[in-house]
Amino acid sequence: MHPEDFRFLDLNLLRVFDTVMSEGSLTRAADKLSLTQPAVSNAMRRLRDALGDELLVRHGHGVQPTPRAMVLWPVVREALGALQQSLAPEAFDPATASLTLVLAMADATASTLMPNLVPILEQEAPALTVRVLPLTTRDPRSMLDSKTADMAVGHFPAVLTDLTARAQAGTLVVHEHRRLYDGEYVAVMRKGHPLALMPLTPLTLEHYCAARHLLVSFSGRAYGFIDEALAALGRERHIALTVNQYTTAARVVSQSDLITVLPRHFVPITGIQHLLQVHPLPLEVPAVRVDALWHKRGPNRAAYDWLLQALNRATLKAFSH
Protein backbone atom coordinates (compact mmCIF):
# COMPACT_ATOMS: atom_id res chain seq x y z
CA MET A 1 0.00 0.00 0.00
CA HIS A 2 1.29 3.45 -0.90
CA PRO A 3 1.42 5.80 2.13
CA GLU A 4 -1.00 8.17 0.39
CA ASP A 5 -3.56 5.37 0.01
CA PHE A 6 -3.76 4.84 3.79
CA ARG A 7 -5.88 8.00 4.12
CA PHE A 8 -8.69 6.27 2.23
CA LEU A 9 -8.49 2.89 4.01
CA ASP A 10 -11.67 1.94 5.87
CA LEU A 11 -10.33 1.08 9.33
CA ASN A 12 -13.36 -1.14 9.97
CA LEU A 13 -11.68 -3.60 7.61
CA LEU A 14 -8.88 -4.06 10.13
CA ARG A 15 -11.38 -5.06 12.83
CA VAL A 16 -12.83 -7.67 10.47
CA PHE A 17 -9.31 -8.88 9.62
CA ASP A 18 -8.42 -9.23 13.31
CA THR A 19 -11.56 -11.24 14.05
CA VAL A 20 -11.08 -13.55 11.06
CA MET A 21 -7.48 -14.18 12.10
CA SER A 22 -8.55 -14.90 15.69
CA GLU A 23 -11.35 -17.27 14.68
CA GLY A 24 -9.64 -18.91 11.71
CA SER A 25 -13.00 -19.01 9.94
CA LEU A 26 -15.11 -16.54 8.00
CA THR A 27 -18.29 -18.11 9.38
CA ARG A 28 -17.21 -17.85 13.03
CA ALA A 29 -15.92 -14.33 12.45
CA ALA A 30 -19.28 -13.33 10.96
CA ASP A 31 -21.09 -14.71 14.02
CA LYS A 32 -18.80 -12.86 16.40
CA LEU A 33 -19.15 -9.59 14.49
CA SER A 34 -22.92 -10.00 14.00
CA LEU A 35 -22.42 -9.72 10.23
CA THR A 36 -23.35 -11.98 7.35
CA GLN A 37 -20.64 -14.16 5.86
CA PRO A 38 -20.89 -12.33 2.48
CA ALA A 39 -20.28 -9.06 4.33
CA VAL A 40 -17.16 -10.48 5.97
CA SER A 41 -15.96 -11.90 2.65
CA ASN A 42 -16.53 -8.53 0.99
CA ALA A 43 -14.58 -6.75 3.73
CA MET A 44 -11.66 -9.13 3.31
CA ARG A 45 -11.74 -8.68 -0.47
CA ARG A 46 -11.55 -4.89 -0.06
CA LEU A 47 -8.61 -5.25 2.34
CA ARG A 48 -6.84 -7.65 -0.04
CA ASP A 49 -7.27 -5.15 -2.86
CA ALA A 50 -5.94 -2.32 -0.71
CA LEU A 51 -2.88 -4.24 0.49
CA GLY A 52 -2.14 -6.20 -2.68
CA ASP A 53 -1.97 -9.53 -0.84
CA GLU A 54 -4.34 -12.48 -0.61
CA LEU A 55 -4.04 -12.45 3.23
CA LEU A 56 -6.07 -15.65 3.54
CA VAL A 57 -6.20 -18.82 1.45
CA ARG A 58 -8.62 -21.72 1.73
CA HIS A 59 -7.35 -24.59 3.87
CA GLY A 60 -9.61 -27.52 4.70
CA HIS A 61 -12.80 -26.16 6.27
CA GLY A 62 -11.18 -22.89 7.24
CA VAL A 63 -8.68 -20.34 6.04
CA GLN A 64 -4.92 -20.12 6.37
CA PRO A 65 -3.11 -16.77 6.66
CA THR A 66 -0.38 -15.80 4.24
CA PRO A 67 3.06 -14.77 5.55
CA ARG A 68 2.07 -11.11 5.03
CA ALA A 69 -1.05 -11.62 7.14
CA MET A 70 0.98 -13.20 9.95
CA VAL A 71 3.29 -10.18 10.02
CA LEU A 72 0.41 -7.72 9.86
CA TRP A 73 -1.88 -9.29 12.46
CA PRO A 74 0.10 -8.52 15.67
CA VAL A 75 0.44 -4.89 14.56
CA VAL A 76 -3.29 -4.60 13.86
CA ARG A 77 -4.24 -6.32 17.12
CA GLU A 78 -1.93 -4.05 19.13
CA ALA A 79 -3.33 -0.92 17.50
CA LEU A 80 -6.96 -1.97 17.97
CA GLY A 81 -6.34 -2.95 21.57
CA ALA A 82 -4.68 0.37 22.37
CA LEU A 83 -7.54 2.26 20.73
CA GLN A 84 -10.18 0.29 22.64
CA GLN A 85 -8.38 0.76 25.94
CA SER A 86 -8.18 4.51 25.35
CA LEU A 87 -11.78 4.99 24.25
CA ALA A 88 -13.52 2.40 26.41
CA PRO A 89 -11.36 1.27 29.34
CA GLU A 90 -12.40 -2.03 30.82
CA ALA A 91 -13.96 -2.07 34.25
CA PHE A 92 -13.44 -4.96 36.61
CA ASP A 93 -15.12 -5.41 39.96
CA PRO A 94 -13.74 -8.56 41.63
CA ALA A 95 -16.67 -8.66 44.05
CA THR A 96 -19.14 -9.30 41.23
CA ALA A 97 -16.98 -10.69 38.39
CA SER A 98 -17.97 -14.18 37.29
CA LEU A 99 -15.47 -14.80 34.51
CA THR A 100 -12.91 -17.62 34.31
CA LEU A 101 -9.17 -16.94 34.28
CA VAL A 102 -6.74 -19.65 33.17
CA LEU A 103 -3.22 -19.84 34.62
CA ALA A 104 -0.42 -22.07 33.33
CA MET A 105 2.21 -23.02 35.89
CA ALA A 106 4.36 -25.90 37.08
CA ASP A 107 3.38 -27.83 40.18
CA ALA A 108 6.13 -26.22 42.29
CA THR A 109 4.82 -22.77 41.42
CA ALA A 110 1.21 -23.77 42.01
CA SER A 111 2.11 -25.31 45.37
CA THR A 112 3.81 -22.06 46.37
CA LEU A 113 1.13 -19.60 45.25
CA MET A 114 -2.27 -21.27 45.14
CA PRO A 115 -2.75 -22.00 48.89
CA ASN A 116 -2.35 -18.27 49.54
CA LEU A 117 -4.32 -17.14 46.48
CA VAL A 118 -7.44 -19.12 47.38
CA PRO A 119 -8.31 -17.08 50.52
CA ILE A 120 -7.97 -13.88 48.47
CA LEU A 121 -10.38 -15.28 45.87
CA GLU A 122 -12.84 -16.42 48.53
CA GLN A 123 -12.89 -13.05 50.28
CA GLU A 124 -12.64 -10.64 47.36
CA ALA A 125 -13.76 -12.45 44.20
CA PRO A 126 -16.16 -15.23 45.26
CA ALA A 127 -17.68 -15.70 41.77
CA LEU A 128 -14.35 -15.72 39.95
CA THR A 129 -13.16 -19.09 38.64
CA VAL A 130 -9.46 -19.85 38.27
CA ARG A 131 -8.26 -22.84 36.28
CA VAL A 132 -4.65 -24.01 36.48
CA LEU A 133 -3.14 -25.80 33.50
CA PRO A 134 0.18 -27.68 33.58
CA LEU A 135 3.04 -25.67 32.17
CA THR A 136 4.64 -27.84 29.48
CA THR A 137 7.15 -25.41 28.00
CA ARG A 138 9.69 -22.75 28.95
CA ASP A 139 8.17 -20.52 26.26
CA PRO A 140 4.41 -20.27 26.85
CA ARG A 141 3.80 -17.39 24.44
CA SER A 142 1.91 -19.63 21.99
CA MET A 143 -0.48 -20.58 24.83
CA LEU A 144 -1.13 -16.90 25.49
CA ASP A 145 -1.47 -16.01 21.82
CA SER A 146 -4.00 -18.79 21.22
CA LYS A 147 -5.87 -17.85 24.43
CA THR A 148 -5.30 -21.33 25.85
CA ALA A 149 -4.14 -19.50 28.96
CA ASP A 150 -4.64 -15.95 30.18
CA MET A 151 -1.38 -15.86 32.09
CA ALA A 152 1.66 -18.10 32.56
CA VAL A 153 3.69 -18.10 35.76
CA GLY A 154 7.15 -19.63 35.80
CA HIS A 155 10.86 -19.38 35.05
CA PHE A 156 11.20 -18.04 31.50
CA PRO A 157 14.78 -16.71 31.11
CA ALA A 158 14.98 -17.18 27.32
CA VAL A 159 11.60 -15.48 26.82
CA LEU A 160 12.58 -12.45 28.89
CA THR A 161 15.88 -12.16 27.00
CA ASP A 162 14.01 -12.26 23.70
CA LEU A 163 11.44 -9.67 24.80
CA THR A 164 14.22 -7.33 25.93
CA ALA A 165 16.07 -7.75 22.63
CA ARG A 166 12.88 -7.06 20.66
CA ALA A 167 12.17 -3.92 22.66
CA GLN A 168 15.73 -2.65 22.19
CA ALA A 169 15.49 -3.31 18.44
CA GLY A 170 12.22 -1.38 18.21
CA THR A 171 10.28 -4.53 17.25
CA LEU A 172 6.65 -4.88 18.30
CA VAL A 173 6.43 -6.57 21.71
CA VAL A 174 2.99 -8.01 22.47
CA HIS A 175 3.76 -9.70 25.80
CA GLU A 176 4.34 -8.23 29.22
CA HIS A 177 5.92 -9.71 32.33
CA ARG A 178 6.28 -8.97 36.01
CA ARG A 179 8.58 -10.61 38.52
CA LEU A 180 6.83 -12.34 41.39
CA TYR A 181 9.74 -13.79 43.35
CA ASP A 182 13.36 -14.96 43.22
CA GLY A 183 14.84 -18.10 44.70
CA GLU A 184 17.69 -20.49 44.22
CA TYR A 185 18.16 -24.03 42.99
CA VAL A 186 19.69 -26.68 45.24
CA ALA A 187 20.78 -30.29 44.85
CA VAL A 188 18.40 -32.66 46.60
CA MET A 189 18.95 -36.29 47.55
CA ARG A 190 17.58 -38.73 50.08
CA LYS A 191 18.89 -38.87 53.61
CA GLY A 192 21.14 -41.90 53.62
CA HIS A 193 22.32 -41.31 50.05
CA PRO A 194 26.03 -42.24 49.68
CA LEU A 195 26.90 -38.58 49.07
CA ALA A 196 24.80 -37.51 52.05
CA LEU A 197 26.76 -39.88 54.31
CA MET A 198 30.11 -38.36 53.37
CA PRO A 199 31.85 -36.02 55.86
CA LEU A 200 30.21 -32.62 56.15
CA THR A 201 32.00 -31.01 53.24
CA PRO A 202 30.48 -29.15 50.30
CA LEU A 203 29.21 -31.29 47.44
CA THR A 204 32.04 -31.30 44.89
CA LEU A 205 31.63 -30.96 41.14
CA GLU A 206 33.37 -34.30 40.64
CA HIS A 207 30.99 -36.18 42.92
CA TYR A 208 28.02 -34.34 41.46
CA CYS A 209 28.89 -35.25 37.85
CA ALA A 210 29.60 -38.87 38.80
CA ALA A 211 26.14 -39.32 40.35
CA ARG A 212 22.96 -40.45 38.57
CA HIS A 213 20.48 -37.64 38.05
CA LEU A 214 16.75 -37.03 37.75
CA LEU A 215 15.75 -34.02 35.65
CA VAL A 216 12.45 -32.15 35.84
CA SER A 217 11.76 -31.52 32.16
CA PHE A 218 8.47 -30.13 30.87
CA SER A 219 9.28 -31.29 27.33
CA GLY A 220 10.84 -34.65 28.24
CA ARG A 221 14.17 -33.52 26.77
CA ALA A 222 17.06 -34.83 28.86
CA TYR A 223 18.97 -31.57 28.86
CA GLY A 224 18.35 -28.52 31.00
CA PHE A 225 19.91 -25.32 32.28
CA ILE A 226 22.16 -27.28 34.68
CA ASP A 227 23.54 -29.20 31.70
CA GLU A 228 24.16 -25.91 29.88
CA ALA A 229 26.11 -24.62 32.88
CA LEU A 230 28.09 -27.88 33.08
CA ALA A 231 28.85 -27.77 29.36
CA ALA A 232 30.32 -24.28 29.80
CA LEU A 233 32.76 -25.88 32.27
CA GLY A 234 33.49 -28.77 29.92
CA ARG A 235 31.60 -31.20 32.16
CA GLU A 236 28.47 -33.31 31.85
CA ARG A 237 26.22 -35.49 33.99
CA HIS A 238 24.17 -38.63 33.39
CA ILE A 239 20.41 -38.08 33.28
CA ALA A 240 18.93 -41.43 34.25
CA LEU A 241 15.31 -40.24 34.41
CA THR A 242 13.16 -37.27 33.44
CA VAL A 243 9.78 -36.42 34.96
CA ASN A 244 7.50 -33.44 34.34
CA GLN A 245 6.63 -32.53 37.94
CA TYR A 246 8.74 -31.30 40.84
CA THR A 247 6.58 -33.21 43.33
CA THR A 248 7.26 -36.45 41.46
CA ALA A 249 10.98 -35.67 41.44
CA ALA A 250 11.03 -35.22 45.21
CA ARG A 251 9.17 -38.49 45.75
CA VAL A 252 11.49 -40.45 43.45
CA VAL A 253 14.76 -39.19 44.94
CA SER A 254 13.46 -39.84 48.47
CA GLN A 255 13.37 -43.54 47.59
CA SER A 256 16.39 -43.90 45.29
CA ASP A 257 20.01 -42.89 44.81
CA LEU A 258 19.14 -40.36 42.12
CA ILE A 259 19.89 -36.66 42.67
CA THR A 260 17.63 -33.88 41.46
CA VAL A 261 17.55 -30.08 41.47
CA LEU A 262 14.66 -28.24 43.12
CA PRO A 263 13.89 -24.66 44.12
CA ARG A 264 15.00 -24.35 47.76
CA HIS A 265 11.67 -22.88 48.87
CA PHE A 266 9.80 -25.85 47.38
CA VAL A 267 11.51 -28.53 49.52
CA PRO A 268 9.38 -27.84 52.64
CA ILE A 269 6.24 -27.78 50.48
CA THR A 270 6.83 -31.38 49.35
CA GLY A 271 5.62 -32.68 52.71
CA ILE A 272 8.56 -35.11 52.81
CA GLN A 273 11.29 -32.68 53.81
CA HIS A 274 12.29 -35.06 56.61
CA LEU A 275 13.31 -37.63 53.98
CA LEU A 276 15.43 -35.24 51.92
CA GLN A 277 18.85 -33.66 52.24
CA VAL A 278 19.70 -30.38 50.56
CA HIS A 279 23.12 -29.29 49.29
CA PRO A 280 24.25 -26.12 47.52
CA LEU A 281 25.01 -26.80 43.88
CA PRO A 282 28.73 -27.09 43.12
CA LEU A 283 28.49 -24.67 40.19
CA GLU A 284 27.08 -21.24 39.41
CA VAL A 285 23.55 -21.31 37.99
CA PRO A 286 21.00 -18.52 37.46
CA ALA A 287 18.61 -17.71 40.28
CA VAL A 288 15.06 -18.97 40.12
CA ARG A 289 13.28 -15.93 38.71
CA VAL A 290 9.56 -16.58 38.61
CA ASP A 291 7.60 -14.17 36.42
CA ALA A 292 4.01 -13.71 35.37
CA LEU A 293 3.73 -13.46 31.58
CA TRP A 294 0.66 -12.35 29.64
CA HIS A 295 -0.47 -10.91 26.32
CA LYS A 296 -0.74 -7.13 26.34
CA ARG A 297 -4.10 -7.18 24.61
CA GLY A 298 -5.64 -10.15 26.33
CA PRO A 299 -9.43 -10.21 26.48
CA ASN A 300 -9.63 -9.41 30.20
CA ARG A 301 -6.87 -6.87 30.73
CA ALA A 302 -8.50 -5.16 33.73
CA ALA A 303 -8.97 -8.57 35.34
CA TYR A 304 -5.30 -9.35 34.67
CA ASP A 305 -4.28 -6.24 36.59
CA TRP A 306 -6.28 -7.38 39.61
CA LEU A 307 -4.97 -10.96 39.31
CA LEU A 308 -1.37 -9.72 39.24
CA GLN A 309 -1.99 -7.73 42.39
CA ALA A 310 -3.54 -10.80 44.03
CA LEU A 311 -0.60 -12.99 42.97
CA ASN A 312 1.81 -10.46 44.46
CA ARG A 313 -0.04 -10.63 47.78
CA ALA A 314 -0.04 -14.44 47.64
CA THR A 315 3.71 -14.36 46.98
CA LEU A 316 4.41 -12.08 49.93
CA LYS A 317 2.43 -14.34 52.23
CA ALA A 318 4.15 -17.49 50.91
CA PHE A 319 7.61 -16.09 51.63
CA SER A 320 6.76 -14.46 54.94
CA HIS A 321 6.64 -17.80 56.75
N, C-alpha and C positions, 0 to 999 in steps of 0.2 A: 504494500500500500504506500502510495506517495504521501508524504507529510501533509500536503494540501488537502488530500482526500479525507483525512481524518475528521475535518470539520463537518463533513456531511454524513458521517457514520452514525446510524441509529444505535445508540448505546443499549437499547433494549435487546439488541441482538446478542450482546455479550452475556446478558443474564440467561438467555435461552441456551447459549453455548455452554455456560457453566453448568446448568442443570442437566443438559444432555450428557456432558462429560461425567458428571457425578453419578447419573443413573445408568449410563451405558446403553440406553435404549430411548428411541424417539417416543415410543408409546408411554413409558413410565415418566419421561420428562413432561409430556403433554398433560398427564394426570396431575403431576406435582404443580405445574404452572396453571392448571385449569384452562388449558387451551386445547384445541383440536390437534390431532396429529398432522393434518395438512398445514395448519398454521405454523407448527414447529418446523416442519420440513421446509416451508417457504422461508422462515427466518434463517435457517441454516444455509439455504441456497443463496440468500442475499449476502450473508456473511462470507460464504465461499467466494462469491463474485467480487466482494470488496477486497478480500485478502489475497485472491489468486491462488488458493490452495483448497484441495478437496476437504480437508479437516477430518472428515469421517468417511470410512468405507465400510460397506456391508461385510459382516463377519458372523456366520451362523445365524442365530435369531436376533442378533444385536448389531452394534456398530463398533468399529475399531478406529481409534484416533490415529491420525498421521503423525509423523515426527514433529511437524510444525505445530499441530494441535497440542502435543504433549509439552512443548516449550511454552506455548502461549497460555495454557490453562492456569498454571500457578500465578502468573502475572495478573490474569483477569480475576481470579478468585481473590487474590490479595487486594486488588483495587475495589472490587465490589464489597468485600468485607469491611474495608476501611470506610467506605462511603456509608454503608449501613450503620456502622458503629457511631459515625459522626451525626447522622441524621436521626437515627432512632436507636439510641443506646438501650441495650438489654436491661431489664430489671430482674432481679432475683431475690426472692424472699425465702430464705431457708425454712422458715416456720410453716409455710404453706406449699412449698415446691413439692411436686410429686413425680419428678422425672427420674430417670435411671442414669447413673454415671458408671462407666466401665473403666476399671483400673487394671493395668497389666503390671505384674511384679513377681519376683521370685519369692519362694516360700520364706527365706530368711528375712526379706524386707517386709512381707506381710505379717510375719510373726512379731516383728519389731513395732510396726505401726498400727495394725488393725485393732489390737486390744485396747489401745488408747483412743482410736478414732471412733469406735462404736459408742462410747458414752456421749461424745460430742454430737453424733448423729441422733441419738435417742433424745437428747435434751433440746437440741436446736433445730433439727431437720427430721422430725419423726416420720414424714411421708416420703422422704428421699430414699431411693434404693441404690445401693452400691454393689456392683458385681466385680469380683476379682478374677482375672484371667491369668493363667500361667505365662510368665515371660519366657519366650523360647528363643530369644535372640539378643545380642548386644546392640543391635540397631533396630529399634522398634518403630522407625518413622513410617514404614509401609503400613503398620497397624493403625497409626494415627491418620495417615492419609486416606485409608479406606474406611475409616470410622469404625473399625473393629474395636478400637479402644479410644476412650476420650483422653486418657493420660497414661503414660508409662512412668514407673518409678523404679530406678535401678542405677547400676554403675555403667555409664556409657562414655568412657573416655574417648573412643574414636569418633563418636557422634559429635561430642562437644568440640573436639579439635576441628572437625570438618565445618561445623557451624561457624566457628571463629574465623576460619580461613575464608569461607564464603562472604562473611560480613566485611572482612578486610579487603577482599577483592571487589566489593561493591555488587556482588551477586545477590539475587533475591533470596532471603532467608524466611522460610514459612513456619519454622518451628521455634519455640521458646523453651527455656529451661530455667530452673531455680534449684539451688542446692538446698537439700534438706538436712543432711548431716555428713560428717566425716568419721571414719574409723580406721582400723588397721587390720591387715590379714595376719593370721598366726598359723603355725603348724600345729596340728591336733592329732593325737594318737591315744590309744587306750592306756590306762594305768596298768603297768605290768608289761608294756611293750619293751622289747630288748633295748631300744634307745632310751626309754623312760627309766630303765633300771641302771643306766650308766651313772657314774659319779656326777654330782651336780655341777656340770660344766655346760656352757652354751652348746646348742646343737650345731655341729660343724657342717660345712658345705659338703665335705666328703661323705659323711654319714648320711646326710640328707639325700644326696644323689644316689647312693648305694641302696637306699630303701625302696620298697614297692609302694606305689602311690595310687590314690583314688582322686579323680578329678571331677569336680562339679562342672558339667558342660551342658549348656542349654541346647546346643546343636548336636551333641554326641561326638563332636570332633575331639580327638585325644591330644589337644594342644591348646594351652591357654596362656595367660599373661605371665604366669610363673615360668613357663617354658621359654617364652620370649626373653625374660630376664636372664635365665640360665644360658640361653644361646649367646647372649651378648658377652657372657663370661667364658664362652667356649665349653660349656658344660651341658649335660642333659640328664633327665631322669626317666625312669620306666613307669609309664602309666599302665597299671594292671587292670583298672576298672574306671569307667565313667558312669556317672548317674546325673540326673537332671534336677535333683533337689538337695538342698543343704541338710535338711532333716534326715534324709536317707543316708547321706554321707556320714553324718555323726553316728547314726545307728550302726552302720557297717564297720567303721573304724573302732567302735567300742567293743566289737566282737571279733576283731581280726588284727593282723600285724600290718595292715595298710596304714599309710599316713595321708591325711588330707589337709586342705587349707580352708579355714573358715574365717569370717569376720569375728574379731575378738568379742564384740558385744553380743553375738549370736550364741556363743557357747552356753551361757546360763539359760538361754531361752529353750535349749534343746530338751531340758528336763532330765538329762542324764549327765550333767556336769560332773557328778561324783565318779563317773566311769572314765572320764577323759582327762588327759594331761595336755597342757598348752605350752608351747615353746615359741620364742621369737624366731622368725625366719632367718636363716643364715645368709641372706642376700637382700639387697635393697629392692623393694617393689613399691609401686604407687600406693598411696593411701586409698582406702575405700571411700570414694566420693559418690554419694547417693543423691541423684537429682530427679526432680520431676520434669518430664518432657511432654509437651503438648503442641498441637497445631495452633498457630496464631488465630486462624479464623475458624476454629471449631464451632459446632452448632450451639454450644451452650457456654459462651465465653464468660458471661457474668457468673454462672455457676462454677466455672473453673476457678475464678478468682476466690470465691468463698471456699472451695475445696482445698486450694493451696494454703489458705490461711488455717483451715482445720488441720491439714497435714502437718503444718509447722507446729501447731499446738500439741498434736499427738507426738511429734518428734521430741519436743522439749520435755514432755512428761516421761517418755520412754527413757531418756538419758538423764533424768533427774534422780533416778533411783540409786 
